[in-house]
Amino acid sequence: THTYTYTYTYTYTHTYTYTHTYTYTYTYTYTYTYTYTYTYTYTYTYTYTYTYTHTYTHTHTYTYTYTYTYTYTYTYTYTYTYTYTYTYTYTYTYTYTYTHTHT
């Protein structure tokens, strides 16, 4: 009597995991402020006096008086306000997962 027994066992397990994360965020903020103030006042003062006297014979007197008043005032106000705000945010998210199991 002859008995022969042969047993062979082979087990193979392979696991592969790949994870990739990518994040993307984009934010854009733009603020523009413009303020303009203009004030104009005009006043002008001018005074002119003219006197003319002429004496004639026989004691004749002639008097001429001329008065001119002119007032000039100039006021200039200029206000300029400029505000510029720029905000830039960039975020990008990307997730990739790969799992491979071989048995």
Number of C-alpha atoms within 10 A of each C-alpha: 2 3 4 4 4 4 4 4 4 4 5 6 7 8 9 9 9 9 9 10 10 10 10 10 9 9 9 9 9 9 9 9 9 9 9 9 9 9 9 9 10 10 10 10 10 10 9 9 10 10 9 10 11 10 10 9 7 6 7 8 10 10 9 9 9 9 10 10 10 10 10 10 9 9 9 9 9 9 9 9 9 9 9 9 9 9 9 9 10 10 10 10 10 9 9 9 9 9 9 10 9 8 8
